[in-house]
């Protein structure tokens, strides 16, 4: 027969059952709260990623670059002075190197003398035009005089022929002596000789006039449709003179752009040749960034989108602003010296990266100058 359970024990058992029920209910509430929290956090993250986070693509595979200007002489010669060193900051137009200009000065003097000779020679051409024109007029007058002399000689010949014919007819009847006939015959011969001489003179004067006209035309070719200043000979001589002036100016080598001197390879006394590399100038004020994004990050990247950049040099406190100006025409592996042979049997897919060119705001560069090759982190806002 079972003994009745004491009231105290029954109270203890009821208390334990109530406590266990309370803990179970509390546990369910905690699990429900945890589930609700996880659900809310997940929904919040998904919403953030969809509406905000998905707008941005980021990479730390980005480096500063610039269009480096190479300083090369356009004329050769010995180096007289070098006025800059590596790390010096220069402005466009600053003198970097001076070459010995002795040869250039002598060449300029020779070209100046040649120009003066050409101008005098061409002035002589124009003076010859006037002289040759006068010669043509003189030869025309000579030809006219020779024509008149020929007419006169023709008249004298006709008279002598008539006189000889008349006397020859009268000589048979004895009316004219033999001496008179001989005189008439000699006069006829002299008149004929004078006529031939006059005709020869006429031919000669005509030839002289044609020769003078030819000389005038030949000289006119040298001066036709030109002045002393526009004559080809003077123009060519002036061009050589201007080239000599330019060559003299080029003995002073100036900075083509603003920037910092790097890779100086010229020294005083060294003889340099035209086109030899003397140094380079990095235009740090026009630096850009080449950011290498993974191919799946570039779906929404377009030109003109805003970019925020940070550098290892200044840390995350300094934010540079820029914009996308273009995407490269190919990945780095495509332009490698030895391109990847992806058609082989042992192929493993490797995610490729494509360079994106980013221009940095000039004001930011003035406040915080960068150097070529520095590491950057770029974040593109693709939502705008």
Buried (B, 14 or more C-beta within 10 A) or exposed (E): EEEEEEEEEEEEEEEEEEEEEEEEEEEEEEEEEEEEEEEEEEEEEEEEEEEEEEBBBEBEBBBBBBEBBEBBBEBBBEBBEBEBEEEBEBEEEBEBBBBBBEBBBEBBEEBBEBBEEBBEBBBEBBEBBEEBBEBBEEBBEBBEEBBEBBEEBBEBBEEBBEBBEEBBEBBEEEEBEEEBBEBBBEBBEEBBEBBEEBBEBBEEBBEBBEEBBEBBEEBBEBBEEBEBEEBEBBBEBBEBBEEBBEBBEBBBBBBBBBBBBBBBEBEEEEEBEEEBEBBBBBBBBBBBBBBBBEEEBBEBBEEEBBBBBBBEBBEEEEEBEBBBBEBBEEBEEEEEEEEEEEEEEEEEEEEBBBBBBBBBBEEBBEEBEBBBEBBBBBBBBBEE
